[in-house]
Amino acid sequence: MPFILPRITRLATVLVALCAGAGVAQAQDDFFAGARALGMGGANTACVDDYTAQYYNPAAFGFFADRDQDGGRYPSDNNDIGAKRWGFGLDASAGEVIQGNMSTYIDLLSTVPYDDLGSQGAVTAQNVENLVKVAQGLQGIGNPQNGITANATAGVGMRIGHFGLGFRSYFEATARVYSLDLGNVGVGSGNLNTQLANSGVTGDGHISLFTPAQQQQLAAAGLDARSIGILDYTGRQEGVNSSTAAGFASVLASIAQATDGGGGNLSNNDTAALVTAFGLAELPLSYGYAIDSHFSVGASLKCMVGRVYDTTVQLFSSDTEQVLRSANNNYRQSVNLGVDVGAMARMRYLQVGLSFRNLNDPEFAGPTVNGITFPDVHVAPQGTLGVAFMPFTSVVVESDIDLLKAETTLQDYDTQRLSGGVEWTIFHFLALRGGCYRNLAESSAQTVVTAGFGFDVGGVKLDLAGSRSINEGDFNGHSYPLEANVAMSLLADF
């Protein structure tokens, strides 16, 4: 029986390759535009002070190049952006998210020696344990809320006075198992009852995991009471609980039937993953107007080019090149317009920002693949409220909250971030940043910590930042973050 791990981890390779090869990218989800924002946990709606105001809050353009009648700084200009008359910059970021319990099931499946289990069957205590791991992994990996997502964004921008012009692209791609083949999961040869009887595993004489209905299901698949007791005991030892017992029993029943049928191994398995991606490139023109020294409004009008990608991956037969060719061909491109608006109020030491992106709910057409028309993508409106405390021009403390949920390319998985961050600039040269954020829309989402730093030499700045979830997943004996991002920016402010 072939080894499943390369087929599953191929999904992550495909997503990264799609990020690198796609000409445009995604904007439904919440992204990090620039390393300064990522370093501060994404909290930039009220304190944004450069060209990324096109993304975070176009109202900031109203306060650029805005001085009092004597050319001096207003007392309410907490971050001294009135001294900035023009600037330009570029940024790029990338990240990954393991949604739900995907990491748990991938790790389970990665530890099974499939060649041994396939040729020998469940004739040893170790192989009984491996059989249980296979059933656990397959019942979990098919849950539609378990997925792997990759995302990326890049942008360039220029601001002159109260105007801004830029280009930004976004990308998000998600892989999830959507068709689970339980007909081709046989192990060894001969009757599974015989294999389990020869394994040396006796159980503990109790059946407390499987319900009477699940026991009947297993019996109907050909398993006797002794085998059911062995699988119940081993399942409990491996951490199967009542919440996953139903799916676990169903997969075991399928394995029993496929094994007793004398065939149906994983080399013929048609388990498939759906790779869904949405790309967006936008060209925004922004303008901000300061009503007075305390209040400003702004807006961006965007030309948007969107691509909706959908393709399928056969986990046990598709190769990476084939998947990439399929993904690059299976898309539909369309053009629309987007409208962003923002407002910013400030008094000494305190600023409040409110921004709404894509107020007009722009829509992009889905592709038709193999006679199946995939749904259109709506880039739903998003709203963010931010409050910043600035006791000095060199210190910023801000907290933001998304007022609306944002959809992602994983079905029924949304984002709504609560974020906070700080920035301390030392001698106008070194900026140190830290923060954190959490997705309030999903109970399984992780708390993510962020950090970054930047150098300013004569108005030319280089910023770097990264983030990682507090919790980790295990894979092949190693730990890794369930969510991580990196970002860089290079800009000039004058």
CORURDA-V103284 format. One record per backbone hydrogen bond with DSSP energy under -0.5 kcal/mol. NH is the residue of the N-H (numbers start at 1). CO is the residue of the C=O. If there is no record, write none. Layout:
nh=<NH,NH>
co=<CO,CO>
//
This chain:
nh=<7,8,9,10,11,12,13,14,15,16,17,18,19,20,21,22,25,31,33,34,38,39,40,41,42,43,44,48,53,54,55,56,57,60,61,62,63,64,65,65,66,67,68,71,77,78,80,83,84,85,87,88,89,90,91,92,93,94,95,96,97,98,99,99,102,105,106,107,108,109,110,111,111,112,114,117,118,119,120,121,121,123,125,128,129,130,131,132,133,134,135,136,137,138,139,140,141,142,143,146,147,147,148,149,150,151,152,153,154,155,156,157,158,159,160,161,163,164,165,166,167,168,169,170,170,171,171,172,173,174,175,176,177,178,179,181,182,185,186,188,195,196,197,198,199,208,215,216,217,218,219,220,221,222,223,228,229,230,231,232,233,234,235,236,237,238,239,240,244,245,248,249,250,251,252,253,254,255,256,257,258,259,260,261,262,263,268,269,272,273,274,275,275,276,276,277,278,279,280,280,281,282,283,284,285,286,287,288,289,291,291,292,296,297,298,299,300,301,302,302,303,304,304,305,306,306,307,308,309,309,310,311,313,315,315,316,317,318,323,324,325,326,327,328,329,330,331,332,334,336,338,340,341,342,343,344,345,346,347,350,351,352,353,354,355,356,357,359,361,364,369,369,372,373,374,374,377,378,379,379,380,382,384,385,386,387,388,389,390,390,392,395,396,397,398,399,400,401,402,403,404,406,408,411,413,414,415,418,419,420,421,422,423,424,425,426,426,427,429,430,431,431,432,432,433,434,435,436,437,438,439,440,440,442,445,448,449,450,451,452,453,454,455,456,457,457,458,460,461,461,462,463,464,465,466,467,468,469,470,473,475,478,480,482,484,485,486,487,488,489,490,491,492,493,494>
co=<4,4,5,6,8,9,9,10,11,12,13,14,15,16,17,18,280,29,31,32,34,35,36,38,37,40,42,44,50,51,52,52,53,57,58,59,60,60,81,84,63,65,72,68,74,76,77,80,81,83,159,492,157,490,155,488,153,486,151,484,149,482,97,147,99,101,102,103,104,105,106,107,108,109,112,113,114,115,116,116,117,121,199,124,125,126,127,128,129,130,131,132,133,134,135,136,137,138,140,143,99,145,175,97,173,95,171,93,169,91,167,89,165,87,163,85,160,286,158,284,156,282,154,25,280,25,152,278,150,276,148,274,141,272,272,179,180,183,264,118,191,192,193,194,196,206,211,212,213,214,215,216,217,219,218,224,225,226,227,228,229,230,231,232,233,234,236,235,241,241,244,245,246,247,248,249,250,251,252,253,254,255,256,257,259,258,265,266,179,313,176,273,311,174,274,309,172,307,25,170,305,168,303,282,301,164,299,162,297,289,295,295,344,289,342,287,340,285,300,338,283,302,336,281,304,334,279,332,277,307,330,275,273,271,313,271,314,314,319,320,321,322,323,324,325,326,329,308,306,304,302,300,356,298,354,296,352,294,350,347,388,345,386,343,384,341,382,339,358,377,367,372,369,371,367,372,364,376,362,377,378,357,355,401,353,399,351,397,349,388,395,392,423,389,421,387,419,385,417,383,383,415,413,409,410,412,406,438,400,436,398,434,396,432,394,424,430,425,426,426,429,454,424,430,452,422,450,420,448,418,446,416,438,439,442,437,468,435,466,433,464,431,462,429,455,460,456,457,459,491,455,489,453,487,451,485,449,483,447,480,478,475,473,471,96,467,94,465,92,463,90,461,88,459,86>
//
